[in-house]
Amino acid sequence: MRSPEIQSVLYQLWEAESITEIITKVDAEKIDPVTFQTAIRNVHKLILDSVMTLEEEL
């Protein structure tokens, strides 16, 4: 059984993957720049938080 921290990391990484998949399927010309920047910042935060948690757990 995985620890709750590892489960949370996996959830965050899958969420980041889902966001990036949506971004890659949309025409970049049609995305509002602020919305695009916000999405990228959120992906960055999810990945950073995940890596920091993994470093603490491993």
SULVEN-V363815 format. One record per run of one state. SS is the DSSP state (alpha for helix, beta for strand, coil for the rest). FROM is the first residue (numbers start at 1). TO is the last residue. If there is no record, write none. Layout:
ss=SS from=FROM to=TO
ss=SS from=FROM to=TO
//
This chain:
ss=coil from=1 to=3
ss=alpha from=4 to=25
ss=coil from=26 to=27
ss=alpha from=28 to=30
ss=coil from=31 to=32
ss=alpha from=33 to=57
ss=coil from=58 to=58
//
